[in-house]
Amino acid sequence: MAKERTDNLSPRIANRKAFHDYHVIEKIEVGIALRGSEVKSIRHGKVTLTEGFARVEPKDMGLYLYNVDIAPYAPATGVDAHEPQRPRRLLAHKREIAKLLDHTTAMGATLIPLSMYFVRGMVKVELGVATGKQAHDKRQDIKKRESDRDIRRGMTRKRI
């Protein structure tokens, strides 16, 4: 039996702004159809997930990722080069896509990319079914985070 590698040297690109702007209800891991130069660019960490979103197209029941910027890979020229913000097809089972379509239409939720990473050489995208946060929710989260930080800081101080 082959021993599985535990040292993954490829980056995990995270969308840190997603948890600030949205309440994430559910997470799902999907594959993504990419060109060779896009994979090379992702390995170098040249991806921006911040403005990205996913949408289920009901006519072909396809799941697509929009507004994710994968920077062009410099050595790839001519035919091998790719457009940085082209729509990319996400790979999931039909029942998962149907479930995501139900979530987005019934609940008024949106699909946002939370992270992009490699699993056994394949690029995976972690999508979140999310609803938008109001301004007061964001302020409460910031206040809670600061108070937790103060409590941790107070607990670590040495007593004389």
C-alpha atoms as a printed R data frame, in Angstrom:
    type eleno elety resid chain resno       x      y       z
1   ATOM     1    CA   MET     A     1   0.000  0.000   0.000
2   ATOM     2    CA   ALA     A     2   1.346  3.409  -0.954
3   ATOM     3    CA   LYS     A     3   2.102  5.832   1.823
4   ATOM     4    CA   GLU     A     4   0.151  9.068   1.524
5   ATOM     5    CA   ARG     A     5   2.124 12.299   1.556
6   ATOM     6    CA   THR     A     6   1.393 14.546   4.496
7   ATOM     7    CA   ASP     A     7   3.647 17.436   3.474
8   ATOM     8    CA   ASN     A     8   1.632 19.510   1.051
9   ATOM     9    CA   LEU     A     9   3.856 22.294  -0.223
10  ATOM    10    CA   SER     A    10   1.104 23.885  -2.303
11  ATOM    11    CA   PRO     A    11  -0.630 26.945  -0.878
12  ATOM    12    CA   ARG     A    12  -4.125 27.129   0.569
13  ATOM    13    CA   ILE     A    13  -5.646 30.356  -0.728
14  ATOM    14    CA   ALA     A    14  -8.288 31.616   1.700
15  ATOM    15    CA   ASN     A    15 -11.003 34.221   1.342
16  ATOM    16    CA   ARG     A    16 -10.692 35.824   4.781
17  ATOM    17    CA   LYS     A    17 -13.126 38.591   3.928
18  ATOM    18    CA   ALA     A    18 -15.920 36.045   3.391
19  ATOM    19    CA   PHE     A    19 -16.398 35.384   7.111
20  ATOM    20    CA   HIS     A    20 -16.474 39.123   7.784
21  ATOM    21    CA   ASP     A    21 -19.154 39.848   5.174
22  ATOM    22    CA   TYR     A    22 -21.294 36.684   5.333
23  ATOM    23    CA   HIS     A    23 -22.883 34.163   7.695
24  ATOM    24    CA   VAL     A    24 -21.695 30.830   6.299
25  ATOM    25    CA   ILE     A    25 -24.462 28.249   6.680
26  ATOM    26    CA   GLU     A    26 -22.965 25.239   4.917
27  ATOM    27    CA   LYS     A    27 -19.679 24.299   3.236
28  ATOM    28    CA   ILE     A    28 -19.116 22.032   0.247
29  ATOM    29    CA   GLU     A    29 -15.942 20.931  -1.541
30  ATOM    30    CA   VAL     A    30 -16.052 20.888  -5.346
31  ATOM    31    CA   GLY     A    31 -13.545 20.396  -8.123
32  ATOM    32    CA   ILE     A    32 -12.793 22.967 -10.780
33  ATOM    33    CA   ALA     A    33 -12.014 22.659 -14.485
34  ATOM    34    CA   LEU     A    34  -8.835 24.610 -15.235
35  ATOM    35    CA   ARG     A    35  -6.231 25.059 -17.939
36  ATOM    36    CA   GLY     A    36  -2.576 24.177 -17.344
37  ATOM    37    CA   SER     A    37  -1.383 27.758 -16.956
38  ATOM    38    CA   GLU     A    38  -4.116 28.398 -14.354
39  ATOM    39    CA   VAL     A    39  -2.945 25.452 -12.262
40  ATOM    40    CA   LYS     A    40   0.636 26.736 -12.364
41  ATOM    41    CA   SER     A    41  -0.534 30.177 -11.295
42  ATOM    42    CA   ILE     A    42  -2.544 28.698  -8.402
43  ATOM    43    CA   ARG     A    43   0.511 26.722  -7.262
44  ATOM    44    CA   HIS     A    44   2.327 30.056  -6.994
45  ATOM    45    CA   GLY     A    45  -0.563 31.505  -4.958
46  ATOM    46    CA   LYS     A    46  -1.567 34.129  -7.551
47  ATOM    47    CA   VAL     A    47  -5.332 33.953  -6.919
48  ATOM    48    CA   THR     A    48  -7.829 36.509  -5.620
49  ATOM    49    CA   LEU     A    49 -11.049 35.019  -4.228
50  ATOM    50    CA   THR     A    50 -12.374 38.187  -2.580
51  ATOM    51    CA   GLU     A    51 -14.894 39.284  -5.222
52  ATOM    52    CA   GLY     A    52 -15.748 35.789  -6.422
53  ATOM    53    CA   PHE     A    53 -19.113 34.040  -6.353
54  ATOM    54    CA   ALA     A    54 -20.636 30.884  -7.784
55  ATOM    55    CA   ARG     A    55 -23.945 30.423  -9.525
56  ATOM    56    CA   VAL     A    56 -26.009 27.450 -10.666
57  ATOM    57    CA   GLU     A    57 -27.131 27.879 -14.260
58  ATOM    58    CA   PRO     A    58 -30.557 26.180 -14.414
59  ATOM    59    CA   LYS     A    59 -30.586 25.669 -18.193
60  ATOM    60    CA   ASP     A    60 -27.725 23.155 -18.134
61  ATOM    61    CA   MET     A    61 -27.649 22.525 -14.352
62  ATOM    62    CA   GLY     A    62 -24.019 23.595 -14.359
63  ATOM    63    CA   LEU     A    63 -22.168 25.223 -11.478
64  ATOM    64    CA   TYR     A    64 -19.887 28.121 -12.485
65  ATOM    65    CA   LEU     A    65 -17.405 30.316 -10.621
66  ATOM    66    CA   TYR     A    66 -17.309 34.020 -11.528
67  ATOM    67    CA   ASN     A    67 -15.008 36.991 -10.727
68  ATOM    68    CA   VAL     A    68 -12.157 34.891  -9.352
69  ATOM    69    CA   ASP     A    69  -8.921 36.407 -10.597
70  ATOM    70    CA   ILE     A    70  -6.202 33.873 -11.428
71  ATOM    71    CA   ALA     A    71  -3.189 35.878 -12.571
72  ATOM    72    CA   PRO     A    72  -1.623 34.943 -15.914
73  ATOM    73    CA   TYR     A    73   1.330 32.591 -15.701
74  ATOM    74    CA   ALA     A    74   4.283 34.454 -17.230
75  ATOM    75    CA   PRO     A    75   6.003 31.558 -19.069
76  ATOM    76    CA   ALA     A    76   2.719 30.517 -20.733
77  ATOM    77    CA   THR     A    77   2.330 32.436 -23.954
78  ATOM    78    CA   GLY     A    78   0.092 32.349 -26.990
79  ATOM    79    CA   VAL     A    79  -2.305 29.399 -27.020
80  ATOM    80    CA   ASP     A    80  -1.492 28.287 -23.453
81  ATOM    81    CA   ALA     A    81  -2.291 31.667 -21.853
82  ATOM    82    CA   HIS     A    82  -5.640 32.153 -20.106
83  ATOM    83    CA   GLU     A    83  -8.007 35.008 -19.319
84  ATOM    84    CA   PRO     A    84  -7.662 36.045 -15.657
85  ATOM    85    CA   GLN     A    85 -11.380 36.397 -14.844
86  ATOM    86    CA   ARG     A    86 -13.118 33.954 -17.143
87  ATOM    87    CA   PRO     A    87 -16.071 31.915 -15.794
88  ATOM    88    CA   ARG     A    88 -14.850 28.502 -14.643
89  ATOM    89    CA   ARG     A    89 -16.935 25.343 -14.422
90  ATOM    90    CA   LEU     A    90 -17.138 23.738 -10.988
91  ATOM    91    CA   LEU     A    91 -17.394 19.967 -10.767
92  ATOM    92    CA   ALA     A    92 -19.986 18.440  -8.444
93  ATOM    93    CA   HIS     A    93 -22.601 15.689  -8.499
94  ATOM    94    CA   LYS     A    94 -26.004 16.572  -9.956
95  ATOM    95    CA   ARG     A    95 -27.755 16.016  -6.630
96  ATOM    96    CA   GLU     A    96 -25.324 18.416  -4.917
97  ATOM    97    CA   ILE     A    97 -25.909 21.019  -7.630
98  ATOM    98    CA   ALA     A    98 -29.684 20.599  -7.253
99  ATOM    99    CA   LYS     A    99 -29.349 21.046  -3.474
100 ATOM   100    CA   LEU     A   100 -27.297 24.216  -3.983
101 ATOM   101    CA   LEU     A   101 -29.901 25.540  -6.417
102 ATOM   102    CA   ASP     A   102 -32.608 24.949  -3.781
103 ATOM   103    CA   HIS     A   103 -30.546 26.771  -1.137
104 ATOM   104    CA   THR     A   104 -29.920 29.790  -3.337
105 ATOM   105    CA   THR     A   105 -33.493 30.180  -4.586
106 ATOM   106    CA   ALA     A   106 -35.473 29.325  -1.443
107 ATOM   107    CA   MET     A   107 -33.259 30.833   1.255
108 ATOM   108    CA   GLY     A   108 -31.954 33.801  -0.720
109 ATOM   109    CA   ALA     A   109 -28.411 32.664  -0.034
110 ATOM   110    CA   THR     A   110 -25.379 33.078  -2.248
111 ATOM   111    CA   LEU     A   111 -22.464 30.772  -3.045
112 ATOM   112    CA   ILE     A   112 -19.051 32.214  -2.233
113 ATOM   113    CA   PRO     A   113 -15.599 30.634  -2.547
114 ATOM   114    CA   LEU     A   114 -14.050 30.244   0.899
115 ATOM   115    CA   SER     A   115 -10.746 28.678  -0.097
116 ATOM   116    CA   MET     A   116  -8.830 27.017  -2.913
117 ATOM   117    CA   TYR     A   117  -6.334 24.235  -2.286
118 ATOM   118    CA   PHE     A   118  -4.786 21.065  -3.702
119 ATOM   119    CA   VAL     A   119  -5.859 17.513  -2.845
120 ATOM   120    CA   ARG     A   120  -3.646 14.790  -4.378
121 ATOM   121    CA   GLY     A   121  -2.626 17.145  -7.198
122 ATOM   122    CA   MET     A   122  -6.172 18.311  -8.003
123 ATOM   123    CA   VAL     A   123  -7.404 21.838  -7.327
124 ATOM   124    CA   LYS     A   124 -10.425 21.942  -5.021
125 ATOM   125    CA   VAL     A   125 -12.637 24.896  -4.124
126 ATOM   126    CA   GLU     A   126 -14.485 25.118  -0.829
127 ATOM   127    CA   LEU     A   127 -17.811 26.852  -1.470
128 ATOM   128    CA   GLY     A   128 -19.934 28.323   1.276
129 ATOM   129    CA   VAL     A   129 -23.696 28.739   1.203
130 ATOM   130    CA   ALA     A   130 -23.936 32.134   2.847
131 ATOM   131    CA   THR     A   131 -26.246 35.007   3.676
132 ATOM   132    CA   GLY     A   132 -25.051 38.606   3.941
133 ATOM   133    CA   LYS     A   133 -24.306 40.242   7.278
134 ATOM   134    CA   GLN     A   134 -25.776 43.561   8.301
135 ATOM   135    CA   ALA     A   135 -23.492 46.355   9.530
136 ATOM   136    CA   HIS     A   136 -24.519 45.851  13.173
137 ATOM   137    CA   ASP     A   137 -23.652 42.138  12.941
138 ATOM   138    CA   LYS     A   138 -20.169 43.033  11.720
139 ATOM   139    CA   ARG     A   139 -19.717 45.481  14.603
140 ATOM   140    CA   GLN     A   140 -20.804 42.830  17.115
141 ATOM   141    CA   ASP     A   141 -18.326 40.343  15.667
142 ATOM   142    CA   ILE     A   142 -15.502 42.878  15.931
143 ATOM   143    CA   LYS     A   143 -16.467 43.726  19.523
144 ATOM   144    CA   LYS     A   144 -16.594 40.029  20.491
145 ATOM   145    CA   ARG     A   145 -13.241 39.321  18.837
146 ATOM   146    CA   GLU     A   146 -11.589 42.234  20.667
147 ATOM   147    CA   SER     A   147 -13.032 41.204  24.034
148 ATOM   148    CA   ASP     A   148 -11.868 37.601  23.513
149 ATOM   149    CA   ARG     A   149  -8.404 38.903  22.667
150 ATOM   150    CA   ASP     A   150  -8.353 41.030  25.833
151 ATOM   151    CA   ILE     A   151  -9.430 38.051  27.940
152 ATOM   152    CA   ARG     A   152  -6.714 35.843  26.441
153 ATOM   153    CA   ARG     A   153  -4.147 38.595  26.954
154 ATOM   154    CA   GLY     A   154  -5.236 38.969  30.577
155 ATOM   155    CA   MET     A   155  -5.046 35.229  31.225
156 ATOM   156    CA   THR     A   156  -1.487 34.959  29.902
157 ATOM   157    CA   ARG     A   157  -0.017 37.719  32.063
158 ATOM   158    CA   LYS     A   158   2.205 36.557  34.891
159 ATOM   159    CA   ARG     A   159   1.079 37.321  38.386
160 ATOM   160    CA   ILE     A   160   3.702 38.665  40.788
